[in-house]
């Protein structure tokens, strides 16, 4: 059983959005203020009614439209799928047919404004609001919420409600509880016989009887705890490398706490549905530990799937559902880059408001493009899931040079919320499906080379001749994606402008003094119409010796552009792309 759909209406920045989840791990990613916390609170509104307290909303949580009209209510709708027969019996009142012999459990929560300014919830199941959710159903929907900036040590300290005490109670059989209780009772008896304890007991008893007299005195005893299992469990605590948990680091304590919580959830026989909701785990974990945590969560999902398939194969029936659905919200590109693409659920702000998009719903043609996307998503490229606008370039060389040109021309890409990303070659095809009307509603400028036939060196005013590959990219143009092409390549288009050649040759001379000096003489001796060709061929199509390394040269050229006191001409296709991407 897992939560397959959640529809949120009227909550904070969200007018209306429907999210689709999967069994196991779900990672909510998106920029700040996109609505991730609103989604987390929507989950808690149904799943955490008895754990960590119910979500409390007030009038300020009602959605305010761009026109200044405030919503009158918050409506949350939930659909659970893949129920076992036993779970269908538990949630019979919530069931609705899906087709065939399958049923889904539907729940709803509506928050309406009360006289005191608070929003009061009404929970129901099925399709009719008069069908109230029973207390038994709520107990069957078990979730633990881990808030951001939390203090995990408080959940690990000894107490009756600690996660450690719950886990111990879950794992111990009746006979084992009795055995532990007898061990503690015997230990208490032995402890009482020790001289320091016995003498302390006698001293207290003497003073106590002197104070109150024989008629009023009480029976006192020194011990660790009453020999009852629940009291023993409440006194146990975790030590870390022989230190108290309070002396351990906050990040590691979070990982310990998650391990205890997951263990308790997985061994809970009472709940039909179990969920772990973690908000911003990166708040306490450095990138390496973020990777360790994510690998652990993904391995839990794979292990549960393997166990289910194994049991189905051996017994020929569907096993009891003991899986835990995990929801993690994050605005860390590091977390998004190492996650399986299928686990991501993107929440972003488009022109029409907050929208949701799951990359796993994209049909990559051929399917191998999806695998390529997974390989190419590193920390930098995963930034696209958090961006408002994106410029995609072919490689590192273009990345360095376009960034330098934009700064030189006065474009502040960071303040314009633009992410400049490299696809490492002509790998636009695996990134472009992520953008569009039914995907990420963000503006994308695609910069690429026209790559005309070999030996072609067009003039500045010549028409663009697109290669077959460039034509494919041109066909990707949409309301969200706009391709822009160099006449030949970025370096050649730069060389077409006389004012750029000095900086280009200076950058070359810094790397290769002899080649740079020789090429400068050749360029100056050539007719004006041929100088771009001579400069380009002298670097990247050399008749003798190896051609210049584009990546290294790009770094040198970017530095030359940044420090040049002369004006630098931006190739028209780049200038158009920058204007397109930074406009409101």
N, C-alpha and C positions, 0 to 999 in steps of 0.2 A: 504494500500500500504506500502510495506516495502522493504528495501534493503536485498535481499536474498543471493547474491553472490558478492564477490569482488575478482578480480584476479590482483595481483601486480607483475610486471616484471621489473627487472633492476633498482630497487630503493635501494640504500645504501647496506645493508647486504643481501637484498632479491634478489635472482636470479629470482625465480618464485614461487609464493605461491597463493593458492586459499583459501579464507575464506568463510565459510557459516554462515550467521547470521539468527536470528529469529526475529519475531515481538517483540516489547517491548524492554526489557533490554538485552544488550550484554556486558559482562565484558571481556576485553582482559587482560590476565595474562601471565606472563613470566618473565624470569630473565632480568637483565640489558643488553642492547645491543642485545636483541633478535630480535628487529624489530617492537616493539609496536608503537613507534612514527612514523615510516615509514607508518604503516597502518593508523594511525590517519591522517597523512598528505595526504594519498591517498583518504581518505573520504572527507577531506576538498577541495581537488583539484576539485571536482565536486559540492560539496554541499555548500561550503562557498566562492563562487566567489564574492559575494557582501557583505558578513559579515566578519568583521575582516580582510579584504584583502585576496586576493588569495594567495595560496601557491607559494612561489618563490623558484625555484631550480636552482642550477648551476652545473657545470661539476663535482664537488666533490660529488654530490649526485648520480651519476651514479654508478651502482654496479661494484665492483672490484672482480673478481674471485680469487680463491686461487692460480691460475697460473699467476696472475698479469694482466689479460686481462680485460679492462674496457668496460662496455656496451656502446652502442652508443645511446641508447634512454631509456626512461621510458614509459612503457605502462600500463595503468590502465583500467580495464574493469568492468562494473557494470551491475547487473541484478536485476530489481525490480519486485516483484510478488504480487499477491493478489490485483490487481487493481480493483476499481469499474468501472462501465460503464462510469461515468463522467471522471474518471482519464484516462481511455483508450482513450477517445476523446481528452483530453488535451495532451496526449503523443502519438498520432496516428502514427507519423513518426518514433517512436522508437520501436513500437510493433513487436514482433516475436511470432509465435504460440508455445504453450507449449504442445498442444494435447487437443483434445476435443474442447471446446469453450473458453479455457483459453489462455490469452496472457501475455507475460512478456515484460517489457520495458528495452531495452538495450542501454547503453551509453558507450562511450569510451573517454579517454584522453590520448594523446600521447605527451610527452615532447621530443623535439629534440634540439640538440646543435646549438646555433646561433654563429655568428662571434665574439660576445663579451664575450663568455664563459658562457652565461646564457642559461638555458633551457626554450624554449618557448612552451606553451601548445597549442594543437589543440583539440577541443572538438567536438564530433559528436554523433549522435544517430542512432539506428538501426545497421545494419551490414556493412554499407558502410561509409567510412570516408568522402565522399563528402557530406553526409547528415548532415550539420552543426546543432548544438544545437541552437535553437532560444533563444532570450533574455527572451521571455515569459516562456519557459521551465525552464530556470535557476531560474527565479523568483518563479516558482512553486516548486522548490526543495529548501526548506528553512531549514537552519541549523544554530545553534548557537554553537560556539566553545569556551570552557573555558580552557585556557592553564594552565600548571602547574605554581606554584609560581606567580599566578595572583594577582592583586589588585582589589578585587571586589568592594571596596568602590568607585572607579572611575566610575564604571558602575551604581552606585546607586546615585551619586551626580546629582544635578539638571542640566539638559541640554536638548536640543531638541532631541538628539539621545539616551537619557537614556532609559533603559529597562522599568523603571517605567512610563515614559511618553508614551511609546508605549503601555503598558498594559492599562493605563487609556484611551487612545484613542480607543483601541479595545473594551473596555467594555462599553463606554458611547454611548448612542443613540444620534441622532441629537437633540431631544428635551432636553435630559439631558445636552448636551454640551451648548445649548442655556441658560438653567437654570443656570448652573455654571457661565457662562459668565455674566449674569445679576446680579447674586449675587456679583461677583467681582466688577462690575461696580458701584453698589450701595455702596459697602464697600469703594471703592476709593473715592466716593463723600463724604461719612461720614468722612473718614479719613482726607480729605482736610480741614474740618471745625474745626478739633482739633487745639487748640492754638499752641502747639509746631510745628506742621506741617505747619500751616498757617504762623506763624512768620518766620519760616525757609524759606518758599517759598518767602515771602516778602523781606527778607534780600538778597536772591540770585537775585531776580528780580531787586532790586534797584542797586546792584553792576553791574549786567549784562548790564542794560540800560545805566548806567553811563559810562561803558567801551566802548560800541559799539554805543550808541546813538539810537534814536527812529527809524531811518531808517534801521539799521542793526541788531537791537535786535531780538532775537528769542523767541518763546513762550515756556516757560519752565514749567514743572509740576512735583511735587514729588509724587511718588506712588510706589506700590509694583511691578506692571507689567502692561503692556497694556492689557485691557480687551478683549483678544482674546483667544479662548480655547487652541490653540496649545502653546501659550506663557504661559498660566497658568499651563498647564501640564508640561512644561519644567522647571517651578520654584518649583514644588513640590519635597519633599524629604522624606525619611523614617527616623524616630527617633526610637531609641532603648532604652527602659526604660528611656525616657526623655533625652537621650544623642544623640548627633550627631553621624551619622553612622561612621564617621572617628575615633571616640573614642571607637568604639566597637572592639572586638577581630577579628582577621583575619579569624579564622576558622568559627565563627558564621556568619560573613559577607558573607563568601562563601555560607553558607546554605541559607541565606536570598536571595542572588543574584540568586541562582539556583531556589528558589521558584518563584521569579519574572519572570525569563526566561521561566520556564516551563508553568507558567500561561499565558504568552504572546504567546507562541507557540501553546498551546491548544486552545486559543481563536482566532487564526489567520484564518480568513475565506478565505484568498486569496491563501495560499499555498496548493498544492495537497499532498505534502510530507513534514513532519516536523521531524527534528532530533536534538538531543542535544548531543554534543560531549564533554566529560569531561576527561581531561588528569590528571592522578595522583591526585585524590581528597584527598588521605591520606597525601599529603604534608602539609596540614593545619589542619588536624583533628586527635584528639587522638582516640584510638581504640573504645571507647564507641560511640563517634559521628560518626565514620565510620559505625558502626552498625546501628545507627539511620538513617543515610543517605541511606544506602542500603535497609533497611526495607521500607523506604518511596518510593524509586524508584520501588521496587518490588510490593508494594501496589498499585502504580499508574497503573502498568501493569494489576494486577488482577482486579482493579476497571473498567478499560476500557473494559476488556474482559466481565465482568459481565454486564456492560451497553450495550454492543453490543448484547450479547445473549438475554438480556431482551427486547431490542427494536426489534430484529428479531422475538421474540416470540409474541410480541404484535401486530406488524404491518405486519408480514409475509414477510418482505423484508430486504435487507441488508442496514444498516444505513449509513449515510455519514461518511467517515473516518476522525476522528478527533484525532487519536492516534499520539503519539510521539515516534519514535524509539530512544533509548538511547544507546550510546556507551561510555563505561567507560574503560580507561586503568589503570592498577594498577600493582605494584610489591609488594603489601602488602599481606602476608599470612593471616592476619586477615580479610581483605576484601574478599579473596577467600574462607575462611573457613565458613563464614556466608552467602555466596551467594548460591542460588539454583544452583545445579550442572548443570542444563540445560542452565543456563545463561552464563556459562564459555566458553571462546574460548581461547585455549592455543596456544601461539606462542613460539616456542622453536628452539634452534639450534641443529640439528642432524648432523651426519657425512656428510650428503649430502647437508647441508645448512639449511636455515630457513624453518621450516614446521609449519603447522597449524593443530590443532586437537580440535574438539568439543566433550567433554565427552558425550553429549546427543545422539551422533550418535552410541555409543557403545550398543550392544545388550547384556544386562545382562540376564543370564539364571540361575535361574529364575529371573524375574523382581524385586523381593524383594531385590536382592543384591544391586540394585541401591539405594533403600531406606536405606539400611544398610550403604552404602558408605556415603550418605548424613549425617547420624547420627554420623559416626565416624570421619568425617572431622572436626578437630579442628584446631587451629592456627598452631600447630606443624606439623600435618599431611598434611595440605594444602601446606606445604613447598615443597611437591613433584612437584607441578606445576611450581616451580621456580628452581628446582634442575637440575644438569647435570648428576648426578649419585645418586643412592639410595640404601641403605641397609634396608631391611624390616626384623624386628624381631617380635617375638610373643607378648611380653609384656614389662612392665616397668623393670622387673628384668633383662631380656636380654639386654635392652637398656642401663642400668647402667653398666653392666659387660662388654659388647662388647666395649663400649666406653672406659672404663678403660683399657681393654686389648690392644686396638688399640694404645692408647697413650703410654702404657708401652713398646710396641714393636716398637715405633717410627713412626707409621702411623699418618700423619696429615690429618685427614678427611676433615677439613674445607678448607685447602689449596688445597686439591684435588677436591674440589667442590662436596663433598659427603654429602648427608643428611641421617642421621641415624634415622629411624622412626619405631615406634611401632604400630602394628595393633590391640593391645589389645586382645590377644587370637588368635585363628586360623581363623582370618578374612582376610587372604590373598586373598580369592576368590573375594572379592568386590574391591580390589585394583589392582589386576593383569590385568584386562581388560583395564586399563588405559595405559598399556605399550605394545608396539609392532610396527610392520611395519606400520600399519595404525593408530597408536595412538602416544603416546609420544615415540620418538626415543631416549631413554636414557637407560643406562645400569643399571640393577637391580640385586642385590644379595639378595637372600631370605634365611634366616637362620631359621631353624626349627628343632624340635626334631624328631628322627626316631620313637620314642615311640614303641619299640618292645613289645612283649607280657608281661603281668604282671609277675613279678618274674624273668625276664631276666636281667642279669647283664653282658654284653659283655666285653671281654678284649680289650686292646688297638689295637690289631692286628686282631680282629675278623671282619668278613664281616658285613656290615650294613644290618639289617632286618627292612624293612620299614612297618609301619602300613598302613591300607587302606587309611587313611587321608594323610599320607606322600606320598603315591603313587600318589594320586591326584595332589599333589603339584609338584611331579617329572614330571608328564605329562604336566605341564605348562611351561616346559623348552622351550626356543626359542632363537633366535639370540640376544634377548635383556634381557631375564630373565634367571638366572642361580640359581637353588636351591642348597643349601648345608645343609647336615643333620648331627646332632650329633648322636653318636652311641646309646645313650639313651636320656639324657637331657644335657643341658649346664652344670649344676652343677656336674652331674656325670662325664661327659667328662673331666672337670677340675680336679676332684678328681683322675682320672686315672694317673695323673702325680705327682710323689712324691714331686717335688719342689713346688707344689701349695698347698699342704695340710696344711702347717703351716699357710699360710695367710688365708685359709678357716677356720681353727679352731680358729685363733685369732679373725676373724670377728665374729664368733659365740660366743666366750667367752665374747666379748665386749657387746653383746646383752643379753646373758644368761650365766653368769659366771659358775654356777654349772653344767649346761648341757655341756658347752664347755669343762670344765676341765675333766668331766667324759668321754666324748666322745673321748678326746685326748688319755686317757689311753687305751680305748677300741681299737682305731685305731692302736696305737703302739703295742698292744698285738696281733693283728690279723696278719695272714700271708700276705706277700706283695700282693699276688694275690687277697686277699679279702678286702684290706684296702679301696679301692674306694667304694665298696659295703657297708662296715660298716659305713663309713663316710656319705654316701648318705642316708642310712636308718636311721641313728642316727639323721638326721636333718628333712627329709621329709617323712619318713615312720616309725615313732616312735611307738614302741610297747606300751609304756605308755605315757599318756599325749598328748597334742596337738603338731602337727608338727610345725616346724619353718615357720614363714611367709616369703614367697619367696621375696616379694617386699622389705620388711624392711631389710632382710638379704642381698639382692643384693646391697643396698646402703652401708651397712657396709663393704661388701666384696670389692666393688669398691674403697672405701677409703683405705682399707688394701692393695689392689693391687697398688694403686697410691703411697702409702708411704713406701711400702716394699723395703728394700735394697737388698733383694735376687732376683734372677732371677725368672721370672714367665713364665711357659710354656703355649703357646697358643694352644688350641685344634686344630688338623690339619684342621678340616672343617672350622673353623673360619679363620685360616691363609690363606687357599685357597680362601675364600670369599674376604678377604682383598686384596690379590694379584690381584684377578679378577677385583675388583672394582676400584682400584687406578691406574691400568696400563693405559698408554696413549690410 
